[in-house]
């Protein structure tokens, strides 16, 4: 699955697309067991730069730079890679790496909590 998802991200990024909502619910398996990336509802096209300034997608999978109020823009491709890492973490450990009782609590946990393996 990881190899398929890395190839999918590489492909969409070279086509000028950032997904912005990578999570387990948006990964599908075909009849041969190959992972496919779906749900491009939050995705955006980019031309020269993948720098974006607004967060989209599922809060639990946002990159730390998306949760930092002092950072005004960030790389969409890097945020996709982070979200894929969180997705793989969920598949391996069967839990989320960061948690909070509210959306603000989740964002703060992602921004300030060190990842523990």
Buried (B, 14 or more C-beta within 10 A) or exposed (E): BEEBBEEBBEEBBEEEBBBBBBBEEBBEEEEEEEBEBEBEEBBBEBEEEBEBEEBBBBBBBBBBBBBBEEEEEBBBBBBBBBBBBBBBBBEEEEEBBBEBEEEEEBBBBBBEEEEEE
